[in-house]
Amino acid sequence: MEYRELGNTGRRVSVIGLGCEHLDLKPYEQVKETIGAALEYGVNIFDVFMPGTEVREFIAKALGGRRKDVMIQGHIGSTDINQQYDISRDLPTVKKYFEEILRLFGGYIDFGMMFFIDTEDDYKNVFETEFADYVLKLKEKGDIGHIGFSSHNPETAVRVINTGLPELMMFPVNPAFDMVPMSINTTDYLEKDFDPELFKGIDPKRTELYQLCLRKQVGITVMKALCAGKLISKDHTPFAEALTVPQCVEYALSRPAAASALLGCKSRAEIEDAVRYLSADDSERDYSEVISTVTSDFRGSCVYCSHCQPCPAEIDIAAVNKYLDIARLDPAIISAEIKSGYEGLSRGGGECISCGSCEDRCPFGVPVIDNMAEAERLLK
């Protein structure tokens, strides 16, 4: 397994995580098998947003004495009304469900996630009520280790991050969602097929969000990396061909600040399919040619696909471009953290030998040589 730092939490998470939603309503033996396989392969972050008592009990029982080996994302405000998932900001209700998950998982939740902050009303009902105070008190008491939130709306997510409260964010990241204009509700497309005519290159608001997370050291845990399976289905993909699981995971993990792709698995076989990403070579992970089939608006923009590698000067070109894209937001005010991150790379843009091999391989016409020089000028 590979592990990454999750923002500035000090926690290292497996690049493949387990989204436990599909374990809901499954028999205990199936839950146990899936959890066991995840642990066997080194998966150490589980998302348990489901509010149902039985599924939480089954997961906790399957973990048994290995609870300490995993980090749990538990959601604050996820409730169960008439056996249907619901969102609540009513504190007595919120406390009832969150105190139950605390009890089941040993009195401690690693990442306390403020649940589903998408709209203006969601934002106000969290930050203009006692809800946010309750979350802070949970951390002060040691009931949760770190404060996070989940969202599907990049504009609202930016507002939440700018409050300074969250240390991590759970967000849907995949190439289809990234290319849908922000005015479109991406969750609608979990139930219907995409219209590729919507795609005009990566939406700038989503780019802004990812760059903000990297700048403020807010880690991203990824949901919907496969877009509910649509991207790996030849019948439902919006692209010229279906992506593979390794390509979807690579795309998600190549976004700035992304640390773990939480895949919804409900069996040992699905866990094994997910972790095949780890043994896939660069060509098997490469998503660039597939996503370039729907739009030419990527021209000149780095999508961090690493199709440009290998670099004879051993520069991580995608990483340099990530820092450069953030620096370009406001060249006059580049944070010390971004400069430090750039300087921490083993090879900077200044070591570019201008051979042009990267530009020959880039499917999007990125002026890599110029970018390397600009990065060195802005970030040194």
C-alpha positions in Angstrom: 0.0 0.0 0.0 1.1 3.6 -0.6 0.4 6.3 2.0 0.1 10.1 1.8 0.0 12.9 4.3 -3.6 14.2 4.8 -3.2 17.9 4.7 -1.6 19.2 7.9 -3.4 16.7 10.1 -0.2 14.7 10.7 -1.9 11.6 9.7 -0.8 9.3 6.8 -3.7 7.6 5.0 -3.7 4.8 2.4 -4.2 6.1 -1.2 -7.0 3.5 -1.5 -9.6 4.0 1.2 -12.8 2.1 1.9 -16.2 3.9 1.4 -18.5 1.7 3.4 -21.8 2.8 2.0 -22.3 -0.4 0.0 -22.0 -2.6 3.1 -25.3 -1.2 4.4 -28.0 -3.9 4.6 -25.4 -6.6 3.9 -25.1 -9.7 6.2 -22.4 -9.6 8.8 -20.3 -12.3 7.2 -20.1 -10.2 4.0 -19.1 -7.1 6.0 -16.5 -9.1 7.9 -15.0 -10.5 4.6 -14.8 -7.0 3.1 -13.3 -5.4 6.2 -10.8 -8.2 6.5 -9.6 -7.9 2.9 -9.2 -4.1 3.3 -7.1 -4.6 6.4 -5.0 -7.3 4.7 -4.1 -4.9 1.9 -3.2 -2.1 4.2 -6.3 0.1 3.8 -6.3 2.4 6.9 -9.1 4.9 6.3 -12.8 4.0 6.3 -15.7 6.4 5.6 -18.8 5.5 7.7 -21.3 8.2 6.8 -24.3 5.8 7.0 -26.4 6.5 10.1 -28.0 3.1 10.4 -27.3 1.3 13.6 -26.8 -2.2 12.1 -24.2 -1.4 9.5 -22.2 0.6 12.1 -22.3 -2.3 14.5 -21.3 -4.8 11.9 -18.3 -2.7 10.8 -17.2 -2.1 14.4 -17.6 -5.9 15.2 -15.6 -6.8 12.1 -12.8 -4.5 13.1 -12.7 -6.0 16.6 -9.3 -5.5 18.2 -7.9 -3.8 15.0 -9.9 -0.6 15.5 -6.5 1.1 16.3 -5.2 0.1 12.8 -7.7 2.3 10.9 -8.9 5.9 10.8 -12.7 6.4 10.7 -14.4 9.3 9.0 -17.6 9.7 11.0 -20.2 12.2 9.9 -21.8 14.8 12.1 -25.4 15.5 11.0 -26.0 12.3 9.1 -29.3 10.9 10.5 -31.8 8.1 9.8 -35.4 9.1 9.4 -37.8 6.3 8.6 -34.9 4.2 7.4 -33.8 6.9 4.9 -30.6 8.9 5.1 -31.2 12.4 6.1 -29.4 15.6 7.1 -30.1 17.3 10.4 -28.7 20.4 12.1 -31.0 19.9 15.1 -28.5 19.4 17.9 -30.4 16.8 20.0 -30.8 14.7 16.9 -27.3 15.3 15.7 -25.9 14.3 19.1 -28.0 11.2 19.3 -26.5 9.8 16.1 -23.0 11.0 16.6 -22.8 9.7 20.2 -23.9 6.3 18.9 -21.0 6.1 16.4 -18.6 7.3 19.1 -19.8 4.5 21.4 -19.5 1.8 18.7 -16.0 2.8 17.6 -14.3 3.0 21.0 -15.3 6.5 22.1 -13.1 8.2 19.4 -13.6 9.2 15.7 -10.5 10.2 13.9 -12.1 12.6 11.4 -15.4 14.3 12.5 -17.0 15.3 9.2 -19.6 18.0 9.1 -22.1 16.3 6.8 -23.2 17.5 3.4 -22.6 21.3 3.2 -23.7 22.1 -0.3 -26.1 25.1 -0.3 -26.4 28.5 1.2 -28.8 27.1 3.8 -26.5 24.3 4.6 -23.7 26.8 5.2 -25.9 29.0 7.4 -27.3 26.1 9.4 -23.7 25.0 10.3 -21.8 28.2 10.8 -24.6 30.5 12.0 -26.0 28.1 14.6 -24.6 26.2 17.5 -23.7 23.3 15.2 -20.2 24.5 14.5 -19.7 25.1 18.3 -20.7 21.5 19.0 -18.1 20.3 16.5 -15.4 22.4 18.1 -16.3 21.0 21.5 -16.1 17.5 20.2 -12.5 18.2 19.2 -11.7 20.0 22.5 -13.0 17.0 24.4 -10.9 14.6 22.3 -14.0 12.8 20.9 -12.7 13.6 17.4 -9.2 14.0 16.3 -9.7 16.4 13.3 -12.5 18.4 11.9 -13.6 17.9 8.3 -16.6 18.3 6.1 -18.3 16.7 3.0 -19.6 18.7 0.1 -20.5 18.4 -3.6 -20.5 22.1 -4.4 -17.1 23.8 -5.1 -18.3 27.3 -4.4 -19.8 26.4 -1.0 -16.7 24.2 -0.2 -14.4 27.3 -0.8 -16.5 29.2 1.7 -16.3 26.5 4.3 -12.5 26.2 4.0 -12.1 29.9 4.3 -13.7 29.8 7.8 -10.5 28.2 8.9 -12.4 25.4 10.7 -11.8 22.3 8.6 -8.6 20.4 8.3 -9.9 18.0 5.6 -12.6 17.8 3.0 -14.5 14.9 1.5 -15.4 15.8 -2.1 -16.4 14.0 -5.3 -13.5 14.0 -7.8 -13.6 12.5 -11.2 -12.9 13.8 -14.7 -16.6 14.0 -15.6 -17.7 16.0 -12.6 -14.7 18.2 -13.0 -15.8 19.2 -16.5 -19.4 19.9 -15.6 -20.1 23.7 -15.1 -20.6 24.6 -11.4 -24.2 25.6 -12.2 -25.0 21.9 -12.8 -25.8 19.7 -9.8 -23.4 16.8 -10.3 -25.3 14.5 -8.0 -28.1 14.4 -10.6 -25.7 12.5 -12.8 -25.4 9.6 -10.4 -28.9 8.6 -11.7 -28.7 9.6 -15.3 -26.1 9.7 -18.1 -24.0 12.8 -18.9 -24.4 15.0 -21.9 -20.9 15.4 -23.2 -21.9 18.8 -24.7 -21.7 20.1 -21.1 -18.0 19.5 -21.0 -15.8 22.6 -21.6 -12.6 21.6 -19.9 -12.1 21.5 -16.1 -14.4 24.0 -14.4 -12.4 26.9 -12.9 -14.3 26.8 -9.6 -13.2 23.2 -9.0 -9.6 24.1 -10.0 -9.8 27.0 -7.5 -11.0 24.7 -4.8 -8.3 22.1 -5.3 -5.6 24.8 -5.3 -7.1 26.4 -2.2 -6.9 23.1 -0.4 -3.2 22.7 -1.3 -2.5 26.3 -0.3 -4.2 26.0 3.1 -3.0 22.4 3.6 -6.6 21.0 3.8 -6.4 17.4 2.8 -8.9 15.9 0.4 -10.4 12.4 0.7 -12.2 11.5 -2.6 -15.6 10.2 -3.0 -17.3 9.2 -6.3 -13.9 8.6 -8.1 -15.7 6.1 -10.4 -18.9 8.3 -10.6 -21.0 5.5 -9.2 -19.5 3.1 -11.8 -20.5 5.2 -14.8 -16.9 6.0 -15.9 -15.9 2.3 -16.0 -19.0 1.3 -17.9 -18.9 1.2 -21.7 -22.6 1.9 -21.8 -22.6 4.9 -19.6 -19.2 6.7 -19.9 -19.4 10.1 -21.5 -16.0 9.6 -23.0 -15.1 7.7 -26.2 -14.3 4.7 -24.2 -14.7 3.5 -20.6 -12.0 4.4 -18.1 -10.4 1.7 -15.9 -10.4 1.7 -12.1 -6.6 2.5 -12.1 -7.2 5.5 -14.4 -10.0 6.9 -12.3 -8.0 6.5 -9.1 -4.9 8.1 -10.7 -7.0 11.1 -11.9 -8.4 11.6 -8.4 -5.0 11.3 -6.7 -3.4 13.7 -9.2 -5.6 16.6 -8.0 -3.8 19.0 -5.7 -4.2 18.1 -2.0 -5.9 14.7 -2.7 -4.6 12.0 -0.3 -7.0 9.0 -0.6 -9.6 7.7 -3.0 -12.4 6.1 -1.0 -13.9 3.4 -3.2 -17.2 1.8 -2.4 -16.5 -1.9 -2.0 -18.8 -4.7 -0.8 -16.7 -7.8 -1.2 -13.1 -9.2 -1.1 -13.2 -9.3 -4.9 -14.0 -5.6 -5.2 -11.2 -4.7 -2.6 -8.7 -6.7 -4.7 -9.9 -4.9 -7.9 -9.4 -1.6 -6.2 -5.9 -2.3 -5.0 -4.8 -3.4 -8.4 -4.1 0.3 -8.9 -0.9 -0.2 -6.8 0.6 -2.7 -9.2 -0.5 -0.8 -12.4 2.3 0.8 -14.4 2.3 4.3 -15.6 0.7 3.4 -19.0 -2.2 1.6 -17.2 -2.8 4.6 -15.0 -2.7 7.2 -17.8 -6.1 8.8 -18.3 -5.1 11.7 -20.5 -6.0 10.2 -23.9 -9.4 9.1 -22.8 -10.5 12.5 -21.3 -9.1 14.4 -24.2 -11.7 12.8 -26.5 -14.5 15.2 -25.4 -13.1 18.7 -25.5 -10.2 20.7 -26.9 -10.4 23.2 -24.1 -7.6 21.6 -22.2 -5.1 23.0 -24.8 -2.2 24.6 -22.9 -3.5 23.6 -19.4 -1.8 21.0 -17.3 -4.1 18.3 -16.0 -1.4 16.7 -13.9 -1.6 13.4 -15.9 2.2 12.9 -15.9 2.1 11.9 -19.6 5.2 14.1 -19.9 7.3 11.7 -17.9 10.0 10.5 -17.7 12.0 13.7 -17.5 15.7 13.3 -18.2 16.4 15.9 -15.5 14.2 13.9 -13.1 11.8 16.8 -12.5 8.3 15.9 -11.2 6.7 18.2 -13.9 3.1 17.7 -12.6 4.1 18.7 -9.1 5.9 21.8 -10.3 2.9 22.8 -12.4 0.6 22.4 -9.4 2.6 24.8 -7.3 2.9 27.2 -10.3 -0.9 27.2 -10.9 -1.4 28.3 -7.3 1.3 30.9 -7.6 -0.3 32.4 -10.6 -3.5 33.1 -8.7 -1.7 36.0 -7.0 1.9 36.3 -7.9 2.4 39.2 -5.6 1.4 37.2 -2.5 2.7 33.7 -2.6 2.5 31.9 0.8 5.6 30.6 2.5 3.9 27.2 2.6 3.7 27.0 -1.2 7.3 28.2 -1.6 8.4 25.7 0.9 6.5 22.9 -0.8 8.1 23.8 -4.1 11.5 24.0 -2.6 10.9 20.6 -1.0 10.7 18.9 -4.4 13.8 16.9 -5.2 14.2 18.8 -8.6 12.8 22.3 -9.3 11.9 23.9 -12.6 15.3 25.6 -12.7 16.9 22.2 -13.5 15.0 21.9 -16.8 17.4 21.3 -19.6 14.9 22.4 -22.3 15.1 19.2 -24.2 11.5 19.3 -25.2 10.8 15.6 -24.7 8.0 16.4 -22.3 6.3 18.8 -24.7 6.4 16.2 -27.5 4.6 13.7 -25.2 2.0 16.2 -23.7 -1.5 15.5 -25.2 -2.6 19.0 -24.2 0.1 21.2 -25.7 1.3 22.6 -22.3 4.4 24.9 -22.7 6.3 22.9 -20.1 9.7 24.5 -20.7 8.2 28.0 -20.2 6.3 26.8 -17.1 9.5 25.4 -15.5 11.2 28.7 -15.9 8.2 30.6 -14.6 7.9 28.3 -11.6 11.6 28.9 -10.7 11.2 32.6 -11.1 8.0 32.9 -8.9 8.7 30.3 -6.3 12.4 30.6 -5.5 
